[in-house]
């Protein structure tokens, strides 16, 4: 039923009453609502609530009346204070008037003081201006006097001081009136400009004369005067030409000597770089003393240009004298030419590895036009050139970086560039593409061509003359090839060129996989293996040893090269990280070695050992039984025929492998032998009958053979015998129900490798366990 208007009126009044007090319910009903009441219960309820409200109102009135006396006392106090407040108001008005008058007077005084300060500042400015004019006249006269006395240092100091005056002083009308005299009728600016031009010309001439005389004292004397004239760039350029002339003279003198040493041109470059480094170290303090920090950058830039010119000439002489370009051209012609037969010399070996080709197939009978020993000498010299050039560049960058950082703080980088676009310089203020770097890069391109040829030529020879000495584990090619590879990679490392190192690593990897490993694979495929052979194939085992030792050498070589990289100071941190990443690529060749080795050992074992091992185990078990009486057990215990037969037979079978194979390869063969032995032995056990005494005998036989096999190798082999040991444990149970003490939740530390059906099969081999009881086991 919808609420009536009366209900709505009541609800609204109740809501308003509730909002006034949360603890006491106040109710006021509208007259219309009261008139509309017809129910006695509602009337009584309303009456009760009105009475409660009346009681509350009475209580509030009582509280207010109780506070009346206190309120009246407070009002009496206020009436007493009224006369005092009136007097305070009058006094406050008088005080405000006094303050206003004082403020006006202070403002007037302040205006007068500001006017006085302005007049005083004008007077001081006029005095200072007069003093500057007097000082200017003194400087001009000092310049003239010093020039007449040929005291150029004093003249430069007076000129530097005169040029330091404000333009308002130099170009002002007062100076133009006061400074000119009968002897100097020109304006001050004209006098100073003429004096500066004359003095600059004299100092430049004297500096050049001192350079010609090679008088270091006079060079320093006139060099320090250029900043006083405001001609820092002129002084730095002249000084740069002076030090560049020193570099040029030393470089030209070095090239006039006959190239007697095999590293003559590398040594010449080293002396050039060292002379520049000494010049920077010795002359930087002089430049910073007279020109300020950061100014040495301009000299370093000039030295870089000079070193580019001189080093390029040295390397051009190197290429011409060593006939590098001719050798590279011939090598490329050998590499790119199709294979053909050359009389008296044989086929030319392609430089590019061909998949499936081997060193035997492509035996390199390259014409001896180029002596490999001569190439080796040339390569060593190229390495020295690259290494020292990189070290020199890092030295220049470190010095230039310090200078450019200071100039960047002062926002004066543009003042030091030697008249070229800023885009040509890197963040260190040096040329991005210097002539030295470009020439070294060209030399390194030649280096890669020659080094690759040298590597392939040497590897081919090593494979072609491969020999095996009886009693050795490997043939001669392994040591020879890895000596060559180590020499090649070490050279690439010492170039301090990570890109060059990466190229050589990739080439070495291709050579290993397409030539070296391919040769071993094909040789292994050509050897026939079989169990009927009386002696194991020696050549096949030597090939396996070659692969195993090669993998070991490759790991050691990678670690040694990483250490060599870390010891090279010319490599930056970024280059070092990149070098380590490049060296990790040799891991792919190592994985290939291991895959081929694993496959070869598997093939060797399956075709020469496995069948013999099975036959040996069966032969060792002839006339051996495990259902024995006490007398038979005692007889077997005394003779121990099975263990003696097996161990003597296995020793004879495995001895050729032990004496020929490497330790790792031998361990791999033993590990496979144990795996095969356990599988064969398990099959025999499942087909054999046991009693309690026979089970004890079998457990002893198993332990003896297990200890023997484990003693043959350092490999962890005990885990491979776990299933057999668990079978022996089951066969040795006293009662069938004892299985529950070692099975399931009661297994404890035992991890069972046998399935439920295999456990029942093993227990069924005991003749004293009934098959129906075994079948009813709850496993």
Beta strands, then each sheet from edge to edge (+ up, - down):
strand 1: 341-342
strand 2: 346-347
sheet 1: 1+ 2-
end
